[in-house]
Amino acid sequence: MTPLGEYLAKKSVNKSMVARRTGLSKPRISELSLNPTAKLRADELVLIAKAIDVDPCAMLLTLFGDLELKED
């Protein structure tokens, strides 16, 4: 499961509802939730955040806040 999949599961989000509200397909939502090589686009993140009524910036930091820059 991907960080997005874990995030949605923790919030008990219905993926079919997310697909309906965002216009993203159910297979795309499943791919983003289950496939670790799937890349979540910024526009998709914002739509998903709006669909589940969370702040997109907070969601972004929750999902990717552990990323760090490489040392020079």
PyMOL Python script that loads the backbone (N, CA, C, O; Angstrom):
from pymol import cmd

cmd.read_pdbstr("""\
ATOM      1  N   MET A   1       0.853  -1.180   0.000  1.00  0.00           N
ATOM      2  CA  MET A   1       0.000   0.000   0.000  1.00  0.00           C
ATOM      3  C   MET A   1       0.900   1.246   0.000  1.00  0.00           C
ATOM      4  O   MET A   1       1.969   1.260   0.611  1.00  0.00           O
ATOM      5  N   THR A   2       0.450   2.260  -0.684  1.00  0.00           N
ATOM      6  CA  THR A   2       1.206   3.510  -0.799  1.00  0.00           C
ATOM      7  C   THR A   2       0.883   4.429   0.385  1.00  0.00           C
ATOM      8  O   THR A   2      -0.075   4.184   1.118  1.00  0.00           O
ATOM      9  N   PRO A   3       1.680   5.481   0.571  1.00  0.00           N
ATOM     10  CA  PRO A   3       1.329   6.440   1.622  1.00  0.00           C
ATOM     11  C   PRO A   3      -0.082   7.019   1.442  1.00  0.00           C
ATOM     12  O   PRO A   3      -0.795   7.234   2.422  1.00  0.00           O
ATOM     13  N   LEU A   4      -0.479   7.270   0.193  1.00  0.00           N
ATOM     14  CA  LEU A   4      -1.839   7.752  -0.041  1.00  0.00           C
ATOM     15  C   LEU A   4      -2.864   6.702   0.370  1.00  0.00           C
ATOM     16  O   LEU A   4      -3.868   7.028   1.003  1.00  0.00           O
ATOM     17  N   GLY A   5      -2.617   5.452   0.016  1.00  0.00           N
ATOM     18  CA  GLY A   5      -3.527   4.374   0.394  1.00  0.00           C
ATOM     19  C   GLY A   5      -3.669   4.255   1.901  1.00  0.00           C
ATOM     20  O   GLY A   5      -4.773   4.065   2.413  1.00  0.00           O
ATOM     21  N   GLU A   6      -2.553   4.367   2.611  1.00  0.00           N
ATOM     22  CA  GLU A   6      -2.590   4.312   4.074  1.00  0.00           C
ATOM     23  C   GLU A   6      -3.337   5.513   4.644  1.00  0.00           C
ATOM     24  O   GLU A   6      -4.103   5.378   5.599  1.00  0.00           O
ATOM     25  N   TYR A   7      -3.115   6.675   4.062  1.00  0.00           N
ATOM     26  CA  TYR A   7      -3.784   7.904   4.506  1.00  0.00           C
ATOM     27  C   TYR A   7      -5.296   7.766   4.347  1.00  0.00           C
ATOM     28  O   TYR A   7      -6.055   8.073   5.266  1.00  0.00           O
ATOM     29  N   LEU A   8      -5.730   7.301   3.172  1.00  0.00           N
ATOM     30  CA  LEU A   8      -7.166   7.137   2.919  1.00  0.00           C
ATOM     31  C   LEU A   8      -7.770   6.067   3.818  1.00  0.00           C
ATOM     32  O   LEU A   8      -8.891   6.223   4.301  1.00  0.00           O
ATOM     33  N   ALA A   9      -7.033   4.976   4.047  1.00  0.00           N
ATOM     34  CA  ALA A   9      -7.536   3.908   4.909  1.00  0.00           C
ATOM     35  C   ALA A   9      -7.669   4.397   6.349  1.00  0.00           C
ATOM     36  O   ALA A   9      -8.652   4.084   7.021  1.00  0.00           O
ATOM     37  N   LYS A  10      -6.690   5.160   6.825  1.00  0.00           N
ATOM     38  CA  LYS A  10      -6.724   5.673   8.195  1.00  0.00           C
ATOM     39  C   LYS A  10      -7.917   6.593   8.401  1.00  0.00           C
ATOM     40  O   LYS A  10      -8.493   6.638   9.488  1.00  0.00           O
ATOM     41  N   LYS A  11      -8.286   7.324   7.361  1.00  0.00           N
ATOM     42  CA  LYS A  11      -9.427   8.243   7.450  1.00  0.00           C
ATOM     43  C   LYS A  11     -10.742   7.564   7.052  1.00  0.00           C
ATOM     44  O   LYS A  11     -11.787   8.213   7.013  1.00  0.00           O
ATOM     45  N   SER A  12     -10.693   6.271   6.759  1.00  0.00           N
ATOM     46  CA  SER A  12     -11.878   5.498   6.353  1.00  0.00           C
ATOM     47  C   SER A  12     -12.601   6.143   5.181  1.00  0.00           C
ATOM     48  O   SER A  12     -13.822   6.301   5.190  1.00  0.00           O
ATOM     49  N   VAL A  13     -11.818   6.513   4.170  1.00  0.00           N
ATOM     50  CA  VAL A  13     -12.364   7.188   2.994  1.00  0.00           C
ATOM     51  C   VAL A  13     -12.877   6.160   1.991  1.00  0.00           C
ATOM     52  O   VAL A  13     -12.215   5.158   1.718  1.00  0.00           O
ATOM     53  N   ASN A  14     -14.060   6.421   1.449  1.00  0.00           N
ATOM     54  CA  ASN A  14     -14.647   5.591   0.408  1.00  0.00           C
ATOM     55  C   ASN A  14     -14.048   6.027  -0.937  1.00  0.00           C
ATOM     56  O   ASN A  14     -14.275   7.150  -1.385  1.00  0.00           O
ATOM     57  N   LYS A  15     -13.288   5.141  -1.571  1.00  0.00           N
ATOM     58  CA  LYS A  15     -12.599   5.482  -2.817  1.00  0.00           C
ATOM     59  C   LYS A  15     -13.564   5.732  -3.970  1.00  0.00           C
ATOM     60  O   LYS A  15     -13.259   6.516  -4.869  1.00  0.00           O
ATOM     61  N   SER A  16     -14.706   5.086  -3.957  1.00  0.00           N
ATOM     62  CA  SER A  16     -15.706   5.337  -5.006  1.00  0.00           C
ATOM     63  C   SER A  16     -16.233   6.761  -4.914  1.00  0.00           C
ATOM     64  O   SER A  16     -16.443   7.417  -5.934  1.00  0.00           O
ATOM     65  N   MET A  17     -16.446   7.237  -3.692  1.00  0.00           N
ATOM     66  CA  MET A  17     -16.889   8.614  -3.487  1.00  0.00           C
ATOM     67  C   MET A  17     -15.815   9.588  -3.974  1.00  0.00           C
ATOM     68  O   MET A  17     -16.131  10.598  -4.602  1.00  0.00           O
ATOM     69  N   VAL A  18     -14.554   9.286  -3.687  1.00  0.00           N
ATOM     70  CA  VAL A  18     -13.455  10.143  -4.132  1.00  0.00           C
ATOM     71  C   VAL A  18     -13.427  10.198  -5.657  1.00  0.00           C
ATOM     72  O   VAL A  18     -13.256  11.267  -6.243  1.00  0.00           O
ATOM     73  N   ALA A  19     -13.593   9.053  -6.288  1.00  0.00           N
ATOM     74  CA  ALA A  19     -13.594   9.009  -7.753  1.00  0.00           C
ATOM     75  C   ALA A  19     -14.733   9.857  -8.318  1.00  0.00           C
ATOM     76  O   ALA A  19     -14.532  10.614  -9.268  1.00  0.00           O
ATOM     77  N   ARG A  20     -15.914   9.732  -7.743  1.00  0.00           N
ATOM     78  CA  ARG A  20     -17.063  10.518  -8.213  1.00  0.00           C
ATOM     79  C   ARG A  20     -16.822  12.012  -8.047  1.00  0.00           C
ATOM     80  O   ARG A  20     -17.054  12.787  -8.974  1.00  0.00           O
ATOM     81  N   ARG A  21     -16.365  12.410  -6.891  1.00  0.00           N
ATOM     82  CA  ARG A  21     -16.187  13.839  -6.601  1.00  0.00           C
ATOM     83  C   ARG A  21     -15.044  14.465  -7.388  1.00  0.00           C
ATOM     84  O   ARG A  21     -15.123  15.632  -7.772  1.00  0.00           O
ATOM     85  N   THR A  22     -13.982  13.701  -7.633  1.00  0.00           N
ATOM     86  CA  THR A  22     -12.797  14.268  -8.293  1.00  0.00           C
ATOM     87  C   THR A  22     -12.826  14.148  -9.799  1.00  0.00           C
ATOM     88  O   THR A  22     -12.184  14.931 -10.499  1.00  0.00           O
ATOM     89  N   GLY A  23     -13.567  13.172 -10.308  1.00  0.00           N
ATOM     90  CA  GLY A  23     -13.537  12.907 -11.736  1.00  0.00           C
ATOM     91  C   GLY A  23     -12.412  11.961 -12.120  1.00  0.00           C
ATOM     92  O   GLY A  23     -12.264  11.619 -13.293  1.00  0.00           O
ATOM     93  N   LEU A  24     -11.611  11.532 -11.135  1.00  0.00           N
ATOM     94  CA  LEU A  24     -10.575  10.536 -11.396  1.00  0.00           C
ATOM     95  C   LEU A  24     -11.248   9.168 -11.477  1.00  0.00           C
ATOM     96  O   LEU A  24     -12.248   8.922 -10.802  1.00  0.00           O
ATOM     97  N   SER A  25     -10.707   8.294 -12.290  1.00  0.00           N
ATOM     98  CA  SER A  25     -11.318   6.974 -12.426  1.00  0.00           C
ATOM     99  C   SER A  25     -11.041   6.117 -11.193  1.00  0.00           C
ATOM    100  O   SER A  25     -10.058   6.333 -10.483  1.00  0.00           O
ATOM    101  N   LYS A  26     -11.913   5.149 -10.949  1.00  0.00           N
ATOM    102  CA  LYS A  26     -11.702   4.214  -9.842  1.00  0.00           C
ATOM    103  C   LYS A  26     -10.383   3.457 -10.003  1.00  0.00           C
ATOM    104  O   LYS A  26      -9.660   3.275  -9.024  1.00  0.00           O
ATOM    105  N   PRO A  27     -10.053   3.006 -11.243  1.00  0.00           N
ATOM    106  CA  PRO A  27      -8.751   2.332 -11.393  1.00  0.00           C
ATOM    107  C   PRO A  27      -7.566   3.236 -11.055  1.00  0.00           C
ATOM    108  O   PRO A  27      -6.559   2.766 -10.524  1.00  0.00           O
ATOM    109  N   ARG A  28      -7.683   4.545 -11.364  1.00  0.00           N
ATOM    110  CA  ARG A  28      -6.585   5.464 -11.039  1.00  0.00           C
ATOM    111  C   ARG A  28      -6.459   5.630  -9.525  1.00  0.00           C
ATOM    112  O   ARG A  28      -5.348   5.641  -8.996  1.00  0.00           O
ATOM    113  N   ILE A  29      -7.578   5.759  -8.830  1.00  0.00           N
ATOM    114  CA  ILE A  29      -7.552   5.872  -7.372  1.00  0.00           C
ATOM    115  C   ILE A  29      -6.931   4.607  -6.769  1.00  0.00           C
ATOM    116  O   ILE A  29      -6.117   4.693  -5.849  1.00  0.00           O
ATOM    117  N   SER A  30      -7.310   3.444  -7.284  1.00  0.00           N
ATOM    118  CA  SER A  30      -6.747   2.185  -6.791  1.00  0.00           C
ATOM    119  C   SER A  30      -5.255   2.107  -7.072  1.00  0.00           C
ATOM    120  O   SER A  30      -4.481   1.672  -6.219  1.00  0.00           O
ATOM    121  N   GLU A  31      -4.849   2.528  -8.268  1.00  0.00           N
ATOM    122  CA  GLU A  31      -3.431   2.508  -8.606  1.00  0.00           C
ATOM    123  C   GLU A  31      -2.641   3.406  -7.657  1.00  0.00           C
ATOM    124  O   GLU A  31      -1.586   3.010  -7.161  1.00  0.00           O
ATOM    125  N   LEU A  32      -3.145   4.607  -7.404  1.00  0.00           N
ATOM    126  CA  LEU A  32      -2.462   5.533  -6.503  1.00  0.00           C
ATOM    127  C   LEU A  32      -2.423   5.010  -5.072  1.00  0.00           C
ATOM    128  O   LEU A  32      -1.521   5.356  -4.308  1.00  0.00           O
ATOM    129  N   SER A  33      -3.385   4.186  -4.708  1.00  0.00           N
ATOM    130  CA  SER A  33      -3.466   3.650  -3.350  1.00  0.00           C
ATOM    131  C   SER A  33      -2.629   2.388  -3.156  1.00  0.00           C
ATOM    132  O   SER A  33      -2.166   2.114  -2.049  1.00  0.00           O
ATOM    133  N   LEU A  34      -2.437   1.627  -4.218  1.00  0.00           N
ATOM    134  CA  LEU A  34      -1.814   0.313  -4.081  1.00  0.00           C
ATOM    135  C   LEU A  34      -0.460   0.148  -4.762  1.00  0.00           C
ATOM    136  O   LEU A  34       0.363  -0.648  -4.310  1.00  0.00           O
ATOM    137  N   ASN A  35      -0.219   0.879  -5.832  1.00  0.00           N
ATOM    138  CA  ASN A  35       0.995   0.681  -6.629  1.00  0.00           C
ATOM    139  C   ASN A  35       2.086   1.658  -6.190  1.00  0.00           C
ATOM    140  O   ASN A  35       1.954   2.863  -6.404  1.00  0.00           O
ATOM    141  N   PRO A  36       3.169   1.152  -5.576  1.00  0.00           N
ATOM    142  CA  PRO A  36       4.212   2.047  -5.086  1.00  0.00           C
ATOM    143  C   PRO A  36       4.963   2.797  -6.189  1.00  0.00           C
ATOM    144  O   PRO A  36       5.652   3.775  -5.897  1.00  0.00           O
ATOM    145  N   THR A  37       4.850   2.371  -7.431  1.00  0.00           N
ATOM    146  CA  THR A  37       5.532   3.079  -8.524  1.00  0.00           C
ATOM    147  C   THR A  37       4.639   4.139  -9.166  1.00  0.00           C
ATOM    148  O   THR A  37       5.102   4.905 -10.012  1.00  0.00           O
ATOM    149  N   ALA A  38       3.361   4.192  -8.773  1.00  0.00           N
ATOM    150  CA  ALA A  38       2.450   5.204  -9.308  1.00  0.00           C
ATOM    151  C   ALA A  38       2.844   6.570  -8.767  1.00  0.00           C
ATOM    152  O   ALA A  38       3.160   6.712  -7.586  1.00  0.00           O
ATOM    153  N   LYS A  39       2.825   7.557  -9.624  1.00  0.00           N
ATOM    154  CA  LYS A  39       3.188   8.923  -9.235  1.00  0.00           C
ATOM    155  C   LYS A  39       1.926   9.768  -9.068  1.00  0.00           C
ATOM    156  O   LYS A  39       1.129   9.906  -9.995  1.00  0.00           O
ATOM    157  N   LEU A  40       1.763  10.318  -7.897  1.00  0.00           N
ATOM    158  CA  LEU A  40       0.630  11.180  -7.590  1.00  0.00           C
ATOM    159  C   LEU A  40       0.935  12.586  -8.094  1.00  0.00           C
ATOM    160  O   LEU A  40       1.898  13.211  -7.650  1.00  0.00           O
ATOM    161  N   ARG A  41       0.123  13.080  -9.013  1.00  0.00           N
ATOM    162  CA  ARG A  41       0.312  14.432  -9.541  1.00  0.00           C
ATOM    163  C   ARG A  41      -0.271  15.449  -8.564  1.00  0.00           C
ATOM    164  O   ARG A  41      -1.159  15.136  -7.771  1.00  0.00           O
ATOM    165  N   ALA A  42       0.244  16.662  -8.639  1.00  0.00           N
ATOM    166  CA  ALA A  42      -0.218  17.728  -7.741  1.00  0.00           C
ATOM    167  C   ALA A  42      -1.706  17.996  -7.920  1.00  0.00           C
ATOM    168  O   ALA A  42      -2.422  18.192  -6.938  1.00  0.00           O
ATOM    169  N   ASP A  43      -2.177  18.007  -9.161  1.00  0.00           N
ATOM    170  CA  ASP A  43      -3.601  18.284  -9.384  1.00  0.00           C
ATOM    171  C   ASP A  43      -4.473  17.178  -8.796  1.00  0.00           C
ATOM    172  O   ASP A  43      -5.565  17.450  -8.298  1.00  0.00           O
ATOM    173  N   GLU A  44      -3.999  15.935  -8.849  1.00  0.00           N
ATOM    174  CA  GLU A  44      -4.748  14.822  -8.266  1.00  0.00           C
ATOM    175  C   GLU A  44      -4.797  14.949  -6.746  1.00  0.00           C
ATOM    176  O   GLU A  44      -5.842  14.722  -6.135  1.00  0.00           O
ATOM    177  N   LEU A  45      -3.674  15.311  -6.138  1.00  0.00           N
ATOM    178  CA  LEU A  45      -3.628  15.473  -4.689  1.00  0.00           C
ATOM    179  C   LEU A  45      -4.611  16.554  -4.240  1.00  0.00           C
ATOM    180  O   LEU A  45      -5.346  16.362  -3.271  1.00  0.00           O
ATOM    181  N   VAL A  46      -4.626  17.679  -4.938  1.00  0.00           N
ATOM    182  CA  VAL A  46      -5.534  18.773  -4.564  1.00  0.00           C
ATOM    183  C   VAL A  46      -6.990  18.329  -4.704  1.00  0.00           C
ATOM    184  O   VAL A  46      -7.801  18.599  -3.819  1.00  0.00           O
ATOM    185  N   LEU A  47      -7.328  17.660  -5.789  1.00  0.00           N
ATOM    186  CA  LEU A  47      -8.706  17.182  -5.970  1.00  0.00           C
ATOM    187  C   LEU A  47      -9.109  16.193  -4.886  1.00  0.00           C
ATOM    188  O   LEU A  47     -10.211  16.272  -4.342  1.00  0.00           O
ATOM    189  N   ILE A  48      -8.209  15.259  -4.572  1.00  0.00           N
ATOM    190  CA  ILE A  48      -8.508  14.258  -3.537  1.00  0.00           C
ATOM    191  C   ILE A  48      -8.678  14.947  -2.189  1.00  0.00           C
ATOM    192  O   ILE A  48      -9.607  14.631  -1.446  1.00  0.00           O
ATOM    193  N   ALA A  49      -7.794  15.882  -1.867  1.00  0.00           N
ATOM    194  CA  ALA A  49      -7.892  16.600  -0.595  1.00  0.00           C
ATOM    195  C   ALA A  49      -9.222  17.343  -0.496  1.00  0.00           C
ATOM    196  O   ALA A  49      -9.879  17.301   0.544  1.00  0.00           O
ATOM    197  N   LYS A  50      -9.619  18.018  -1.562  1.00  0.00           N
ATOM    198  CA  LYS A  50     -10.894  18.735  -1.552  1.00  0.00           C
ATOM    199  C   LYS A  50     -12.072  17.774  -1.405  1.00  0.00           C
ATOM    200  O   LYS A  50     -13.045  18.080  -0.715  1.00  0.00           O
ATOM    201  N   ALA A  51     -11.983  16.617  -2.052  1.00  0.00           N
ATOM    202  CA  ALA A  51     -13.071  15.631  -1.995  1.00  0.00           C
ATOM    203  C   ALA A  51     -13.267  15.087  -0.590  1.00  0.00           C
ATOM    204  O   ALA A  51     -14.389  14.760  -0.201  1.00  0.00           O
ATOM    205  N   ILE A  52     -12.174  14.986   0.185  1.00  0.00           N
ATOM    206  CA  ILE A  52     -12.290  14.433   1.539  1.00  0.00           C
ATOM    207  C   ILE A  52     -12.247  15.536   2.605  1.00  0.00           C
ATOM    208  O   ILE A  52     -12.151  15.261   3.801  1.00  0.00           O
ATOM    209  N   ASP A  53     -12.322  16.785   2.141  1.00  0.00           N
ATOM    210  CA  ASP A  53     -12.414  17.944   3.017  1.00  0.00           C
ATOM    211  C   ASP A  53     -11.227  18.074   3.977  1.00  0.00           C
ATOM    212  O   ASP A  53     -11.397  18.244   5.185  1.00  0.00           O
ATOM    213  N   VAL A  54     -10.016  17.988   3.404  1.00  0.00           N
ATOM    214  CA  VAL A  54      -8.803  18.256   4.176  1.00  0.00           C
ATOM    215  C   VAL A  54      -7.982  19.300   3.432  1.00  0.00           C
ATOM    216  O   VAL A  54      -8.146  19.487   2.226  1.00  0.00           O
ATOM    217  N   ASP A  55      -7.109  19.971   4.148  1.00  0.00           N
ATOM    218  CA  ASP A  55      -6.240  20.980   3.555  1.00  0.00           C
ATOM    219  C   ASP A  55      -5.210  20.291   2.660  1.00  0.00           C
ATOM    220  O   ASP A  55      -4.492  19.410   3.134  1.00  0.00           O
ATOM    221  N   PRO A  56      -5.116  20.662   1.387  1.00  0.00           N
ATOM    222  CA  PRO A  56      -4.152  20.017   0.485  1.00  0.00           C
ATOM    223  C   PRO A  56      -2.705  20.125   0.962  1.00  0.00           C
ATOM    224  O   PRO A  56      -1.923  19.191   0.785  1.00  0.00           O
ATOM    225  N   CYS A  57      -2.346  21.257   1.565  1.00  0.00           N
ATOM    226  CA  CYS A  57      -0.965  21.420   2.049  1.00  0.00           C
ATOM    227  C   CYS A  57      -0.680  20.485   3.224  1.00  0.00           C
ATOM    228  O   CYS A  57       0.399  19.899   3.308  1.00  0.00           O
ATOM    229  N   ALA A  58      -1.633  20.349   4.111  1.00  0.00           N
ATOM    230  CA  ALA A  58      -1.465  19.434   5.247  1.00  0.00           C
ATOM    231  C   ALA A  58      -1.358  17.995   4.752  1.00  0.00           C
ATOM    232  O   ALA A  58      -0.551  17.216   5.258  1.00  0.00           O
ATOM    233  N   MET A  59      -2.174  17.649   3.765  1.00  0.00           N
ATOM    234  CA  MET A  59      -2.126  16.301   3.201  1.00  0.00           C
ATOM    235  C   MET A  59      -0.775  16.056   2.532  1.00  0.00           C
ATOM    236  O   MET A  59      -0.187  14.985   2.685  1.00  0.00           O
ATOM    237  N   LEU A  60      -0.285  17.050   1.791  1.00  0.00           N
ATOM    238  CA  LEU A  60       1.010  16.937   1.128  1.00  0.00           C
ATOM    239  C   LEU A  60       2.111  16.690   2.150  1.00  0.00           C
ATOM    240  O   LEU A  60       2.953  15.813   1.952  1.00  0.00           O
ATOM    241  N   LEU A  61       2.116  17.442   3.226  1.00  0.00           N
ATOM    242  CA  LEU A  61       3.147  17.268   4.252  1.00  0.00           C
ATOM    243  C   LEU A  61       3.018  15.926   4.971  1.00  0.00           C
ATOM    244  O   LEU A  61       4.026  15.323   5.342  1.00  0.00           O
ATOM    245  N   THR A  62       1.806  15.463   5.166  1.00  0.00           N
ATOM    246  CA  THR A  62       1.610  14.158   5.790  1.00  0.00           C
ATOM    247  C   THR A  62       2.166  13.051   4.900  1.00  0.00           C
ATOM    248  O   THR A  62       2.820  12.127   5.382  1.00  0.00           O
ATOM    249  N   LEU A  63       1.901  13.150   3.600  1.00  0.00           N
ATOM    250  CA  LEU A  63       2.332  12.104   2.676  1.00  0.00           C
ATOM    251  C   LEU A  63       3.813  12.170   2.349  1.00  0.00           C
ATOM    252  O   LEU A  63       4.466  11.135   2.215  1.00  0.00           O
ATOM    253  N   PHE A  64       4.349  13.378   2.218  1.00  0.00           N
ATOM    254  CA  PHE A  64       5.718  13.518   1.712  1.00  0.00           C
ATOM    255  C   PHE A  64       6.625  14.357   2.604  1.00  0.00           C
ATOM    256  O   PHE A  64       7.714  14.740   2.176  1.00  0.00           O
ATOM    257  N   GLY A  65       6.212  14.647   3.809  1.00  0.00           N
ATOM    258  CA  GLY A  65       6.988  15.488   4.707  1.00  0.00           C
ATOM    259  C   GLY A  65       8.297  14.884   5.171  1.00  0.00           C
ATOM    260  O   GLY A  65       9.144  15.590   5.719  1.00  0.00           O
ATOM    261  N   ASP A  66       8.478  13.590   4.962  1.00  0.00           N
ATOM    262  CA  ASP A  66       9.720  12.939   5.396  1.00  0.00           C
ATOM    263  C   ASP A  66      10.838  13.048   4.361  1.00  0.00           C
ATOM    264  O   ASP A  66      11.963  12.624   4.627  1.00  0.00           O
ATOM    265  N   LEU A  67      10.546  13.608   3.186  1.00  0.00           N
ATOM    266  CA  LEU A  67      11.572  13.750   2.162  1.00  0.00           C
ATOM    267  C   LEU A  67      12.606  14.777   2.599  1.00  0.00           C
ATOM    268  O   LEU A  67      12.271  15.796   3.203  1.00  0.00           O
ATOM    269  N   GLU A  68      13.863  14.499   2.287  1.00  0.00           N
ATOM    270  CA  GLU A  68      14.933  15.404   2.654  1.00  0.00           C
ATOM    271  C   GLU A  68      15.832  15.662   1.447  1.00  0.00           C
ATOM    272  O   GLU A  68      15.933  14.842   0.534  1.00  0.00           O
ATOM    273  N   LEU A  69      16.474  16.817   1.473  1.00  0.00           N
ATOM    274  CA  LEU A  69      17.426  17.163   0.416  1.00  0.00           C
ATOM    275  C   LEU A  69      18.697  16.344   0.578  1.00  0.00           C
ATOM    276  O   LEU A  69      19.041  15.933   1.686  1.00  0.00           O
ATOM    277  N   LYS A  70      19.377  16.113  -0.505  1.00  0.00           N
ATOM    278  CA  LYS A  70      20.677  15.441  -0.461  1.00  0.00           C
ATOM    279  C   LYS A  70      21.731  16.404   0.024  1.00  0.00           C
ATOM    280  O   LYS A  70      21.649  17.610  -0.211  1.00  0.00           O
ATOM    281  N   GLU A  71      22.730  15.857   0.709  1.00  0.00           N
ATOM    282  CA  GLU A  71      23.855  16.672   1.180  1.00  0.00           C
ATOM    283  C   GLU A  71      24.717  17.071  -0.003  1.00  0.00           C
ATOM    284  O   GLU A  71      24.881  16.297  -0.946  1.00  0.00           O
ATOM    285  N   ASP A  72      25.268  18.275   0.043  1.00  0.00           N
ATOM    286  CA  ASP A  72      26.175  18.731  -1.021  1.00  0.00           C
ATOM    287  C   ASP A  72      27.533  18.072  -0.914  1.00  0.00           C
ATOM    288  O   ASP A  72      28.416  18.341  -1.729  1.00  0.00           O
TER     289      ASP A  72
END
""", "prot")
cmd.dss("prot")
cmd.show_as("cartoon", "prot")
cmd.util.cbc("prot")
cmd.orient("prot")
